[in-house]
Amino acid sequence: ELPEGVPVDPRDRRMPLPRCLLNNGVFIITLLILSPFLLVLLFFLLPLWCIAWSWEKKYVSKMCSQSLIADTELGPVEYVKVGSAPYCLWIPGGDGGFDSGQAPDGFMVDKWLRDGVGVISVSRPGFLRTPLTSGRPTKGRDPSIPAFVTIPAEQADLCAALLDVLDVKSVVVCGRSGSGPIAIEFAARHPEKTAGLLLFYCCTYPCGPPPSEGGQRRDGSVPLIVPFAQMFAMSTLAAWMEKPAPVPEAHLAPFADMVLQGLSNLDAEERKAETERLLKIKAFREVVLSGDGAKLAFPSSARAAGIKNDFYNQAWSTKGLPFGKISCPTIIAHGKRDGDVPAAHSEHAHRQIKDSKIFLFENAYHGCDLMLDPEYEALHPAVIELCKQASC
């Protein structure tokens, strides 16, 4: 049932150590030789790390000043609740935090709120103030699930437990990108709480290797620098060094082009035309110039556990999603020029979910809803209608 080329049988569910640490005997000798240098380096880095740690705590505390923590039967979960019923349960994608569901003027969530749709946005396990262990049952957990992973089904159950605490009877659940499997699991496992399902450019089947296999050579080994570089990239010290900042006016076009290279498969000429379109949009310019756009998914150190968890889940835990158990109205949207998650993922979900509606946009790319794509604008009325019908 999976698209051609997708592995049917999952690999070993264990997360192996980088092969360089197991197979490369030079590692230990090198470590011994470099140990004096490493001690000196540690002497200088330790004060910087203390400064960075203090800064991160203050930054996250300020960022989360408007969010709340709910103590559910499956553990604590961070959330914000804006507006009134009917509610959309916003399950963030790769950024993972409640802040992705906040509403800059002119963007999607802002338009939902203006049209009378409330939003409940959560921080998923491992992101910001939601512990990675939240969502896991205290008893009866499948022993084949690794202890360091919180799978999509467990994250869906955590969202359902949050609704119980908030006394919200039903929602339209929205999955975006990497959170698609969680939204699908929610709709299948909690049909009485699901008035509708929105899937925007979502992963719906395995789409990548576990993080321990990232950066490997052709022979399967991992360069010595890779695991250390990955650790540093998501460290508190790295977050302190890369503080988000406003983008100067003169750098707007290169910044937009850089974003498009990551989100789309547009060629150079197409990116140039799309950059010109984006720079004419007031909302886009304001978010980038103010630095607010750079704050999404920041700091990575406060989301590191969730990011690693997502890598594993996207690799293996998305196999065999329960599409057949979904009975609610479903809208699926994807851009054909998506350079991050191929549109085949949404086409696969559309084939599996009975009576679902799919919108495939010819020129849109990953994040089409957030990038104010003109084709997405045509979808907005259908989303609002689904939410309003859910309240009846």
C-alpha positions, 0 to 999 in steps of 0.5 A, a space after each residue: 500500500 505504500 508508494 513505490 520505493 518505501 521499505 515495507 519491513 522496518 529495521 532494528 528498532 534499536 538506536 545504534 551508537 555511531 559506528 565510528 565509536 564501535 568499529 574505529 579503534 583509532 578513536 580511543 587512541 586519538 582521544 588519549 592524545 587529545 585529552 590535554 587539549 580537551 581539558 584546556 578547551 573545557 576550562 575555557 568553555 565551561 564559563 561560556 556554557 554557564 553564561 549560555 545556560 543562564 541566558 537560555 533559561 531566561 529566554 525560554 521563561 520569557 517566551 513561555 510567559 503566556 503558555 500554561 502547563 496542564 497536568 494530565 493523566 499522561 504527564 504535563 503538557 504545555 499549551 496555549 488556548 486562544 479564542 472560543 469554540 469551535 476549536 482547532 487543535 494545532 499540533 506543530 510540525 518540526 518546530 514542535 513548540 506551542 509558539 508555532 501556533 501563535 498568530 502574526 497578523 495576516 498569517 493563517 492562524 490569525 485568519 482563523 481567529 478572525 473568522 471565529 475559529 479558536 486555536 489550542 496549540 501544544 508543545 509536543 513531547 521533548 519540546 520546550 516545557 513538555 517532557 519527552 516522557 509525557 504521553 507514555 502509559 505508566 503500565 502496559 507499554 509495548 516493550 518493543 518501543 524503545 525507552 528513549 522514544 515517544 511514538 505518534 500514538 502516545 503523543 496523540 493520547 497526550 493531546 486527548 488527555 489535554 482536551 479532557 483537562 480543558 473540558 473541550 469535547 471535540 476539535 478539528 485536529 490539524 497536523 503539519 509536516 512532521 506532526 501528520 502521523 500524530 494527527 492521524 493517530 488522534 483521529 483514529 484513536 479518539 473519534 469521539 473527540 475528532 470533528 474533522 482532520 486537516 493534514 497540511 504537507 504531512 509525512 504519512 510514511 517512513 521518510 528518513 534514517 534514524 539520526 545515528 545513521 545521518 552523515 554516514 559514508 558509502 561504506 556505512 561508517 560515520 565520520 568521527 566529527 558527525 556525532 559531535 557536530 550534531 551534539 553541538 548544533 543542538 547545544 545550549 552554547 550553540 543556541 547562545 551563539 546564534 541568537 535570532 536577530 532581525 534581518 536587515 532590509 538589504 538582506 531580505 532577498 537573499 534570506 527569502 531565497 535561502 528559505 526557498 532553497 530549503 522548502 521548495 524544489 524551485 529552480 533559480 529563476 522560479 525562486 527569483 520570481 517567488 522571492 519578488 512575490 514574497 517581498 511585496 507582502 507586508 506580513 512577510 516583510 514585517 515578520 522577517 524584518 522584526 526577527 520574529 521569523 527567526 524565533 521559530 524553532 529557537 532555541 534548538 537546545 530547548 527542543 533537542 529531545 523532541 527533534 531527536 525523537 522526531 527523527 526516529 519516528 519519521 524513520 520507522 514509527 510512521 509505518 502502518 498508520 491507522 488510516 482505515 479507522 478515520 471516519 471524520 471529514 478530512 481535508 488534505 493539502 500539499 504543494 507539488 513543488 515541496 522540496 522537503 516532504 514530497 506531495 506523494 505523502 498526501 496522495 498516499 493519505 488521500 487514497 487511504 482515508 475514505 471520502 477525504 478531500 485533497 488540494 494539490 497546489 501546482 506552484 506551492 511548496 513546504 509551508 504553503 500556509 505560512 508562506 502566504 501562498 496565493 493557491 492556499 488562499 483558495 483552501 481557507 474557506 473550506 477549512 473555515 467551513 469544516 470548523 464551523 460545521 464541526 461546532 453544529 
